[in-house]
Amino acid sequence: GGKITVPAGRYRALCMNSDTEFILFRNTGRYENFEAYLADGSFPRAVPRSGNAAQQSVRSTPDRLWSDHTESLEVFVGRKGQTLILYPKIAVRHYTVEIRNAENLEALVSGEIFGSLTGMSGGFMLGTDRPTEEESILPFGMKSDGKSTVTADFYTFGYPQTAETTQNLVVYAVLGDGKKYSFTYDVTSKIHEARDPMNVHIELDGLPIPKPIDREGGFTPDVDEWGVLEIEVSM
C-alpha cells in the first residue's frame, strides 16, 4: 500500500510480493514482458542427465509468490484520492510427490536422496499469468520414512504451455556402500491431467533401490558411476 502521484491518463498496473529469495524480476519497464524468473539452481552432487534434459538450465524451485494486475485504470484530471485495490493471488503451483513401496530405504546414506523435475518453466509472466517457455530442471529435496515411502513438497511455475515437452521425475539415491542410482519416471500425464493444476500430487508406486554390498567384508568400494533405471508409470 501507499500513495503515489501520477499525471492524468490511462494506466496498467501490477503488484507482487518482493520478499522472495529464489525469484528475481526482469523486463520491469514493460507490462507485457514483466517476468518473475528463477535463480540458478544446483544439485547436491554431479548427476547424470540425458535426452532433452541435457540442454535444460538448472533452476531453483520458487518461493511463494502472489500477484495481481489490471489493464484498465484511468486517472482523472482534478480528482484527488483515487484508490486502486488489487487482490494478489498465489502465482506458483504446489507440487507434492509420494512414492510408495520403495525398497531398501534403510540402505540410504543419511540425507542422500533427492530428486528433480525436468521440462518445467523457468519463469512466469506477471502481466499475462502464464509460465514462460524456458525449459528448466528443478532439483528438490526428498524425505524417506526409512521403511517404504519417499515424499517431496515444493513449488513450481508450472510447465511451458505450447512446447511438447516431457516432464520426467528423477530420483537420485546414494547407498551406504557408495553405489549411486537414479530412477526416472515419466510423469507428463500426471501433471497435465491433474485435477487442480495449482495443487499437483504425483503418486508413484515402486522405487527399486538394490540392497547394498555387505560392509562386513572388510572394505567399502567408492563407485563413481551412476546406475540409471527408467521405470514405467501406470495411470
Helices and strands as residue ranges (DSSP letters): E 9-16, E 23-26, E 35-38, G 51-55, E 57-58, E 66-75, E 89-90, E 93-102, G 105-107, E 108-121, E 123-125, E 130-131, E 135-141, E 143-144, E 150-156, E 168-175, E 180-186, H 188-192, E 199-207, G 215-217, E 226-231
